[in-house]
Protein backbone atom coordinates (compact mmCIF):
# COMPACT_ATOMS: atom_id res chain seq x y z
CA UNK A 1 0.00 0.00 0.00
CA UNK A 2 3.00 2.33 0.21
CA UNK A 3 3.08 4.96 -2.50
CA UNK A 4 -0.70 5.01 -2.94
CA UNK A 5 -3.71 5.33 -0.69
CA UNK A 6 -7.33 6.21 -1.23
CA UNK A 7 -9.53 8.20 1.12
CA UNK A 8 -13.17 7.92 0.18
CA UNK A 9 -16.75 8.46 1.24
CA UNK A 10 -19.98 7.74 -0.61
CA UNK A 11 -19.93 10.99 -2.60
CA UNK A 12 -16.23 11.62 -3.34
CA UNK A 13 -12.88 9.93 -3.62
CA UNK A 14 -9.46 11.49 -3.21
CA UNK A 15 -6.36 9.67 -4.41
CA UNK A 16 -3.02 10.54 -2.85
CA UNK A 17 -0.07 9.20 -4.80
CA UNK A 18 2.92 11.15 -3.42
CA UNK A 19 4.86 8.69 -1.26
CA UNK A 20 5.82 11.35 1.31
CA UNK A 21 2.20 12.42 1.79
CA UNK A 22 1.01 8.82 1.95
CA UNK A 23 3.62 8.14 4.64
CA UNK A 24 2.44 11.18 6.62
CA UNK A 25 -1.20 10.10 6.42
CA UNK A 26 -0.33 6.57 7.48
CA UNK A 27 1.87 7.77 10.37
CA UNK A 28 -0.80 10.19 11.61
CA UNK A 29 -3.48 7.52 11.29
CA UNK A 30 -1.44 5.00 13.27
CA UNK A 31 -0.54 7.51 16.01
CA UNK A 32 -3.79 9.39 16.42
CA UNK A 33 -6.76 7.47 15.04
CA UNK A 34 -5.90 3.81 15.48
CA UNK A 35 -5.17 3.41 11.76
CA UNK A 36 -8.22 5.26 10.40
CA UNK A 37 -6.76 7.22 7.46
CA UNK A 38 -10.00 9.04 6.66
CA UNK A 39 -10.26 10.38 10.19
CA UNK A 40 -6.57 11.34 10.21
CA UNK A 41 -7.05 13.43 7.06
CA UNK A 42 -10.27 14.93 8.45
CA UNK A 43 -8.47 15.95 11.66
CA UNK A 44 -5.69 17.55 9.64
CA UNK A 45 -8.12 19.47 7.45
CA UNK A 46 -10.11 20.67 10.49
CA UNK A 47 -6.92 21.90 12.13
CA UNK A 48 -5.85 23.68 8.94
CA UNK A 49 -9.22 25.42 8.61
CA UNK A 50 -9.22 26.34 12.31
CA UNK A 51 -5.77 27.89 11.97
CA UNK A 52 -6.83 29.85 8.88
CA UNK A 53 -9.98 31.10 10.65
CA UNK A 54 -7.99 32.34 13.63
CA UNK A 55 -5.57 34.21 11.41
CA UNK A 56 -8.32 36.33 9.86
CA UNK A 57 -10.07 37.58 12.97
CA UNK A 58 -9.16 38.52 16.52
CA UNK A 59 -12.18 36.60 17.76
CA UNK A 60 -11.87 33.54 15.50
CA UNK A 61 -15.05 31.98 14.21
CA UNK A 62 -17.20 34.29 16.32
CA UNK A 63 -16.47 37.49 14.44
CA UNK A 64 -18.80 40.26 15.56
CA UNK A 65 -19.71 38.57 18.83
CA UNK A 66 -17.78 41.15 20.87
CA UNK A 67 -18.79 44.79 20.73
CA UNK A 68 -16.29 47.46 21.77
CA UNK A 69 -17.47 50.90 22.82
CA UNK A 70 -16.30 53.88 20.82
CA UNK A 71 -13.10 55.36 22.19
CA UNK A 72 -11.82 52.12 23.73
CA UNK A 73 -8.29 51.25 22.59
CA UNK A 74 -7.62 47.53 22.97
CA UNK A 75 -3.90 48.07 22.49
CA UNK A 76 -3.54 50.68 25.25
CA UNK A 77 -1.93 49.39 28.48
CA UNK A 78 -4.43 48.71 31.24
CA UNK A 79 -2.19 49.82 34.13
CA UNK A 80 -1.21 53.45 34.72
CA UNK A 81 2.12 52.45 36.26
CA UNK A 82 4.90 50.22 35.00
CA UNK A 83 4.73 46.87 36.83
CA UNK A 84 7.77 45.95 38.95
CA UNK A 85 8.36 42.85 36.87
CA UNK A 86 8.56 44.93 33.70
CA UNK A 87 10.68 47.74 35.21
CA UNK A 88 13.20 45.42 36.86
CA UNK A 89 12.49 46.81 40.35
CA UNK A 90 12.10 44.28 43.12
CA UNK A 91 9.50 44.45 45.83
CA UNK A 92 10.95 44.82 49.35
CA UNK A 93 9.45 42.20 51.65
N, C-alpha and C positions, 0 to 999 in steps of 0.2 A: 504494500500500500504506500510505501514511501515514494515521493515524487508526484503523487496525485491523490486528491481526496475530494469527495463531493459532500456538500452540505445542502440538504434539500428539505422542503416542506411540500404540502400538496400543491401550492400554486406556483412556486418558483424553484429553480435549481441554480446553484452557483458552483462552478468548477474552479478549483484552485490547483494550478499546475506548477507553480514555482516551488522547488524543493525547500527553500529556506522558509517560506510562508507555511507550507505544509508541516514542516518540523515544529514551527512555533505553535500552530494550532494544536498539533498532537501533544506537545509538551504542556500547553495550558490546559488542555482537556484532561490529561492525566493528573496534573497537580490540583486543579481546582474543581472539576466537575465529575470526577470519577470516570473519565474517558468519553464523556458526551461532547463530541466536537461541535455540534450545533449550539449547545448551550455555551460553550467556551467562546465561540464567535459572537453570539448574542451578547454575552457579558462585555466583551471587548468593544462592540459597537455602542452599547449603552454608555460605557465609560467615555468613549470618544465623544459622543453627543453631549454628555453631561459636561465634559471639559469645555467643549465649544460653547455651550450655553452660558457657562460661568464667565467666559472671557468677554462676552458681549454686554453683560449687564452687571452692575454692582449687586443687584439683588437676585441674580440667577434667573430661574424659571418663573419667578413671581414678580416680574417687572411691573411697576405701577402699584404694587401692594403697599408701599411705604410712601406716605406723603410728608414732605418737608416744608415747614412754614417759610414764607418769604423772609429773606434776610438771614436765615440760618446758614452758616458756612460749615460744612461737614469736615473741612480740612483744617479748620482753626483749632489750636490746642484748647483743651477743656480747662486746664489749670491756669491760674493767673501767675503762679510762681514756678520756677524751674525745680523739679523734684530733686532731692538729694542724690538719688541714684544716677540721674542724668548729669548733675553738676560735678559729681565727684566728691562732694562734701560727705562726711560721715556724721551720723547722729551720735551725740554724746549720751551714753547711758550710765 
